[in-house]
């Protein structure tokens, strides 16, 4: 379980981002867990024929909670040597990730569902 809390006069806790997640398009499953001082999303299953992705690929996220259920920061994709500005919103068993490159001009959002 990854639950992050910040204190600045009040306590703000972001929803649990850790665990196993299935991508909304049905092409991937990931496990999100601590990796050193960061959080990693590691591909645990990729639908056969999905281009440019494979099991074991990682996304290294340096994110902090902003508001209830919202994390923001950056993510590094070592397979593509790209760094993204990243926002992750977790609401119960649903998660939305939004990554942006090129000074925020190119963004892509992905929906996820928590799995057991």
PAMI-778699 format. One record per residue (C-alpha): residue number from 1; z, x, y negated. Coordinates in Angstrom, 2 decimals, padded with zeros to 5 digits, m for minus. Layout:
N
+------+---------+---------+---------+
| resi |       z |       x |       y |
+------+---------+---------+---------+
|  NUM |       Z |       X |       Y |
...
+------+---------+---------+---------+
***
This chain:
116
+------+---------+---------+---------+
| resi |       z |       x |       y |
+------+---------+---------+---------+
|    1 |  000.00 |  000.00 |  000.00 |
|    2 | m000.88 |  001.28 | m003.46 |
|    3 |  000.97 | m000.57 | m006.19 |
|    4 |  001.10 |  001.20 | m009.51 |
|    5 |  003.59 |  000.46 | m012.26 |
|    6 |  003.82 |  001.78 | m015.81 |
|    7 |  006.76 |  001.44 | m018.15 |
|    8 |  006.41 |  001.37 | m021.92 |
|    9 |  009.31 | m000.82 | m022.92 |
|   10 |  008.16 | m003.34 | m020.30 |
|   11 |  007.02 | m002.95 | m016.74 |
|   12 |  003.33 | m003.55 | m015.93 |
|   13 |  002.30 | m003.47 | m012.29 |
|   14 | m001.29 | m003.50 | m011.08 |
|   15 | m002.14 | m005.45 | m007.94 |
|   16 | m002.35 | m003.61 | m004.63 |
|   17 | m005.69 | m001.79 | m004.42 |
|   18 | m004.96 | m000.06 | m001.10 |
|   19 | m006.28 | m001.19 |  002.26 |
|   20 | m009.56 | m002.15 |  003.85 |
|   21 | m012.30 | m003.92 |  001.91 |
|   22 | m015.70 | m005.41 |  002.81 |
|   23 | m018.50 | m005.26 |  000.24 |
|   24 | m019.87 | m008.64 | m000.81 |
|   25 | m023.43 | m007.87 |  000.31 |
|   26 | m022.20 | m007.18 |  003.86 |
|   27 | m023.57 | m003.61 |  003.87 |
|   28 | m020.32 | m001.61 |  003.82 |
|   29 | m016.59 | m001.51 |  004.56 |
|   30 | m014.20 |  000.96 |  002.94 |
|   31 | m010.60 |  002.07 |  003.19 |
|   32 | m008.86 |  002.72 | m000.12 |
|   33 | m005.90 |  005.10 |  000.10 |
|   34 | m004.22 |  007.94 | m001.80 |
|   35 | m005.93 |  011.34 | m001.60 |
|   36 | m003.95 |  013.99 | m003.41 |
|   37 | m003.20 |  012.80 | m006.95 |
|   38 | m006.20 |  010.42 | m006.87 |
|   39 | m007.26 |  007.36 | m004.87 |
|   40 | m010.22 |  007.56 | m002.47 |
|   41 | m012.52 |  004.84 | m001.19 |
|   42 | m013.93 |  006.07 |  002.12 |
|   43 | m016.81 |  004.35 |  003.92 |
|   44 | m015.59 |  003.27 |  007.36 |
|   45 | m018.67 |  001.23 |  008.32 |
|   46 | m022.22 |  001.06 |  006.96 |
|   47 | m024.76 | m001.55 |  008.05 |
|   48 | m027.57 |  000.18 |  009.95 |
|   49 | m030.58 |  000.76 |  007.72 |
|   50 | m028.56 |  000.89 |  004.49 |
|   51 | m030.16 |  003.71 |  002.47 |
|   52 | m028.23 |  006.57 |  000.85 |
|   53 | m024.88 |  005.71 |  002.42 |
|   54 | m023.10 |  006.82 |  005.55 |
|   55 | m019.70 |  006.55 |  007.22 |
|   56 | m017.24 |  009.07 |  005.83 |
|   57 | m018.72 |  009.17 |  002.31 |
|   58 | m015.95 |  009.13 | m000.33 |
|   59 | m015.57 |  007.98 | m003.89 |
|   60 | m012.70 |  009.84 | m005.60 |
|   61 | m011.09 |  007.60 | m008.22 |
|   62 | m008.89 |  008.82 | m011.07 |
|   63 | m007.71 |  005.40 | m012.22 |
|   64 | m004.60 |  003.97 | m013.86 |
|   65 | m003.44 |  000.37 | m014.30 |
|   66 | m004.36 | m001.22 | m017.66 |
|   67 | m003.18 | m004.79 | m017.18 |
|   68 | m002.11 | m007.03 | m014.35 |
|   69 | m004.59 | m006.32 | m011.56 |
|   70 | m006.88 | m004.10 | m013.65 |
|   71 | m007.37 | m000.36 | m013.18 |
|   72 | m009.61 |  001.86 | m015.27 |
|   73 | m010.61 |  005.49 | m015.42 |
|   74 | m013.30 |  007.50 | m013.72 |
|   75 | m014.75 |  007.97 | m010.26 |
|   76 | m016.55 |  010.96 | m008.80 |
|   77 | m019.20 |  010.50 | m006.09 |
|   78 | m019.53 |  013.94 | m004.42 |
|   79 | m022.52 |  012.80 | m002.31 |
|   80 | m024.59 |  012.14 | m005.44 |
|   81 | m022.73 |  014.54 | m007.79 |
|   82 | m022.19 |  011.70 | m010.28 |
|   83 | m019.17 |  010.68 | m012.32 |
|   84 | m018.79 |  007.04 | m013.33 |
|   85 | m016.62 |  005.21 | m015.83 |
|   86 | m014.84 |  002.75 | m013.52 |
|   87 | m013.02 | m000.55 | m013.89 |
|   88 | m011.44 | m002.19 | m010.84 |
|   89 | m010.04 | m005.72 | m010.98 |
|   90 | m007.90 | m006.93 | m008.06 |
|   91 | m006.93 | m010.59 | m007.68 |
|   92 | m005.24 | m011.25 | m004.35 |
|   93 | m007.76 | m010.56 | m001.60 |
|   94 | m010.70 | m010.19 | m004.01 |
|   95 | m011.73 | m007.08 | m005.89 |
|   96 | m014.51 | m006.34 | m008.37 |
|   97 | m015.60 | m002.79 | m009.13 |
|   98 | m017.74 | m001.96 | m012.15 |
|   99 | m019.13 |  001.54 | m012.51 |
|  100 | m021.07 |  002.81 | m015.54 |
|  101 | m023.06 |  005.98 | m016.22 |
|  102 | m025.14 |  007.24 | m019.16 |
|  103 | m022.45 |  006.56 | m021.80 |
|  104 | m021.89 |  003.07 | m020.41 |
|  105 | m025.51 |  001.97 | m020.71 |
|  106 | m026.16 |  001.62 | m016.96 |
|  107 | m023.51 | m000.43 | m015.15 |
|  108 | m023.26 | m002.08 | m011.76 |
|  109 | m020.64 | m004.49 | m010.48 |
|  110 | m019.76 | m005.05 | m006.83 |
|  111 | m017.60 | m007.77 | m005.28 |
|  112 | m015.24 | m006.96 | m002.38 |
|  113 | m013.01 | m008.95 |  000.00 |
|  114 | m009.86 | m007.57 |  001.61 |
|  115 | m010.05 | m007.39 |  005.42 |
|  116 | m007.42 | m006.75 |  008.11 |
+------+---------+---------+---------+
***
